[in-house]
Amino acid sequence: MHRTKTAFSGRLLLVVILALFSLSCYAADTPKNIVFLIGDGMGIGIITAARCAGPGQDGQLAMDTMPVIGLIKTHSANALVTDSAAAATAYATGVKTNNGELSIDPAGKRLRTILEAAHDTGKATGIVSTKFITDATPAAFVSHVTSRGQRTDIAVQMLSSGADVIMGGGRKDFTLKTDTSDGRTDGRDLMAEAAKSGFQVITTRDELLGISSGKVLGLFVPDIMTAFSPEPTFREMTTCAIDCLDNNKKGFFLMSEGGTIDSFEHANNATDAVKQTLEFDNTVQMALDYARTHKDTLVVVTADHETGGMGVLNPDGDHPKFMAGWVYGGHTANMVPIFAYGPGSQYFAGVHDNTEIPKIFSKLWSCKLN
C-alpha cells in the first residue's frame, strides 16, 4: 500500500513538472512586444550590395546576425508580381487581395488587421514610414479602401484606427489646401483634430528628439520624405516609436517601414538604395539591442516585395566594391528574405506565403484575425 501511494505521488509529481515545463515553454514563445520592420523592395540583391558596401563581403549586417531565416512568397490575389498595397494587406491581415487594394478582400469585404487586433487586446500600436504615412504599406495596417490612392480617406481612418504612434511624410493629407499648398478640400484639419484627441503633433526632427512617451502624430514633410537632413532618420523615428509604445504595460505592436529603399531601386540608383538599406540595417541593430534587453520582444525583418531585380556583379576599377546589374525599374516576383529574433522566432524559419506572417503573430498573441 505504501509503495502504491509512493508510486502514485511520484507520477503526480511528474505530471505537475511536465505541465509546468509545458507552460514555461509556451510562455517563452509568447512575446509581449512585436517590432515588425519592412524594407520596401528589399530583396537579396540589395542586401548583398549593402553588405559589400558596408561591413564588406566577409562581414555581417545586423540582420545577418538574426538566428532564424526564411523566405517569403509575395504574389497577390490577381498577379504574380505584387504591388505594395496587396503585399502589405497580406502582412497586415493574413489574406491576399488584388493589387492596389488595402485591407479588403477581392470581394470587397473589410479585413481585420493585426494592428487592430493588438489594439483590441489593450496593446499600444504604431506605424512609421520613410515615405508618406498614407502610402500603401503603413496604410494597410490602419485603413480599408478599394484604392491605395485614396490618401485623404486613409488619413481619416488612420486617426480612428487606435494607432498611438503615426510618423512619416504626407502632411498634406492631413491639412487644409491653401492658395500656396496642396491639401484636403473637405474642410477638415486632421492635425488639429489629432491634437484635440490627445496626440502630440510634431513636424520637425528637433521636436521628435524631445519625445519619449505619449501619443504622437509626426508629419515631417508635405509629401514623400527624402531620407536626407533636416528630416529625422529612419532609426530616429523608430527609436522614438519604441520609446513611446514601451510605456504600455500590456506590450505593443510596431510596424516600421524603410520605404526609400524602393524609391531608389525604381530609379535603378544603386548608390542611394544601398545607403538606405544600410540605414534600415542600422535601425535593425537598434531594434535588436532593445530586444536583447527586453527579452519579451520579437523582432521580425522582411520586405513586401523585391524591386529592380538587382544582381551584384564583380567590381571593376570604377566600382571597387561591387557593380549592380538591374533587370528593370519595377517590382519582381522573386521571393524575399525574412529574419527573426526573440520569443516565437522559430516559427518564421522555412518558406512561407506572405499571408502566414500575421497569422503567426495572432497565434502568438491568441487574438483573432480573419
Secondary structure as the mmCIF struct_conf table of DSSP 4:
data_model
#
loop_
_struct_conf.conf_type_id
_struct_conf.id
_struct_conf.beg_label_comp_id
_struct_conf.beg_label_asym_id
_struct_conf.beg_label_seq_id
_struct_conf.end_label_comp_id
_struct_conf.end_label_asym_id
_struct_conf.end_label_seq_id
HELX_RH_AL_P HELX_RH_AL_P1 HIS A 2 ALA A 28
TURN_TY1_P TURN_TY1_P1 ASP A 29 ASP A 29
BEND BEND1 LYS A 32 LYS A 32
STRN STRN1 ASN A 33 GLY A 39
TURN_TY1_P TURN_TY1_P2 ASP A 40 GLY A 41
HELX_RH_AL_P HELX_RH_AL_P2 ILE A 44 ALA A 53
TURN_TY1_P TURN_TY1_P3 GLY A 54 PRO A 55
TURN_TY1_P TURN_TY1_P4 GLN A 57 ASP A 58
BEND BEND2 GLY A 59 GLY A 59
TURN_TY1_P TURN_TY1_P5 ALA A 62 ALA A 62
HELX_RH_3T_P HELX_RH_3T_P1 MET A 63 THR A 65
BEND BEND3 PRO A 67 PRO A 67
STRN STRN2 VAL A 68 LYS A 73
BEND BEND4 ALA A 77 ASN A 78
BEND BEND5 LEU A 80 VAL A 81
HELX_RH_AL_P HELX_RH_AL_P3 SER A 84 THR A 93
BEND BEND6 GLY A 94 GLY A 94
TURN_TY1_P TURN_TY1_P6 ASN A 99 GLY A 100
STRN STRN3 LEU A 102 LEU A 102
BEND BEND7 SER A 103 SER A 103
STRN STRN4 ILE A 104 ILE A 104
TURN_TY1_P TURN_TY1_P7 PRO A 106 ALA A 107
STRN STRN5 ARG A 110 ARG A 110
HELX_RH_AL_P HELX_RH_AL_P4 ILE A 114 ASP A 120
TURN_TY1_P TURN_TY1_P8 THR A 121 GLY A 122
STRN STRN6 ALA A 124 PHE A 132
TURN_TY1_P TURN_TY1_P9 ILE A 133 THR A 134
BEND BEND8 ASP A 135 ASP A 135
HELX_RH_AL_P HELX_RH_AL_P5 ALA A 136 ALA A 140
TURN_TY1_P TURN_TY1_P10 PHE A 141 VAL A 142
STRN STRN7 VAL A 145 VAL A 145
BEND BEND9 THR A 146 THR A 146
TURN_TY1_P TURN_TY1_P11 ARG A 148 GLY A 149
HELX_RH_AL_P HELX_RH_AL_P6 ARG A 151 LEU A 159
TURN_TY1_P TURN_TY1_P12 SER A 160 GLY A 162
BEND BEND10 ASP A 164 ASP A 164
STRN STRN8 VAL A 165 GLY A 169
HELX_RH_3T_P HELX_RH_3T_P2 ARG A 171 ASP A 173
TURN_TY1_P TURN_TY1_P13 PHE A 174 PHE A 174
BEND BEND11 THR A 175 THR A 175
STRN STRN9 LEU A 176 LEU A 176
BEND BEND12 ASP A 179 SER A 181
STRN STRN10 ARG A 184 ARG A 184
BEND BEND13 THR A 185 GLY A 187
HELX_RH_AL_P HELX_RH_AL_P7 LEU A 190 LYS A 196
TURN_TY1_P TURN_TY1_P14 SER A 197 GLY A 198
STRN STRN11 GLN A 200 ILE A 202
BEND BEND14 THR A 204 THR A 204
HELX_RH_AL_P HELX_RH_AL_P8 ARG A 205 LEU A 209
TURN_TY1_P TURN_TY1_P15 GLY A 210 GLY A 210
BEND BEND15 SER A 213 GLY A 214
STRN STRN12 VAL A 216 LEU A 219
BEND BEND16 VAL A 221 ILE A 224
BEND BEND17 ALA A 227 ALA A 227
TURN_TY1_P TURN_TY1_P16 SER A 229 PRO A 230
BEND BEND18 GLU A 231 GLU A 231
HELX_LH_PP_P HELX_LH_PP_P1 PRO A 232 THR A 233
HELX_RH_AL_P HELX_RH_AL_P9 PHE A 234 LEU A 245
TURN_TY1_P TURN_TY1_P17 ASP A 246 ASN A 247
TURN_TY1_P TURN_TY1_P18 LYS A 249 LYS A 250
STRN STRN13 PHE A 252 GLY A 258
TURN_TY1_P TURN_TY1_P19 GLY A 259 GLY A 259
HELX_RH_AL_P HELX_RH_AL_P10 THR A 260 HIS A 266
TURN_TY1_P TURN_TY1_P20 ALA A 267 ASN A 268
HELX_RH_AL_P HELX_RH_AL_P11 ALA A 270 THR A 293
BEND BEND19 HIS A 294 HIS A 294
TURN_TY1_P TURN_TY1_P21 LYS A 295 ASP A 296
STRN STRN14 THR A 297 THR A 302
BEND BEND20 ASP A 304 ASP A 304
STRN STRN15 GLU A 306 THR A 307
TURN_TY1_P TURN_TY1_P22 GLY A 308 GLY A 309
STRN STRN16 GLY A 311 LEU A 313
BEND BEND21 GLY A 317 ASP A 318
BEND BEND22 PRO A 320 LYS A 321
STRN STRN17 MET A 323 GLY A 325
BEND BEND23 VAL A 327 VAL A 327
BEND BEND24 GLY A 329 GLY A 330
STRN STRN18 HIS A 331 THR A 332
STRN STRN19 VAL A 336 TYR A 341
BEND BEND25 GLY A 342 GLY A 342
TURN_TY1_P TURN_TY1_P23 PRO A 343 GLY A 344
HELX_RH_3T_P HELX_RH_3T_P3 SER A 345 PHE A 348
STRN STRN20 GLY A 350 ASP A 353
TURN_TY1_P TURN_TY1_P24 ASN A 354 THR A 355
HELX_RH_AL_P HELX_RH_AL_P12 GLU A 356 TRP A 365
TURN_TY1_P TURN_TY1_P25 SER A 366 SER A 366
#
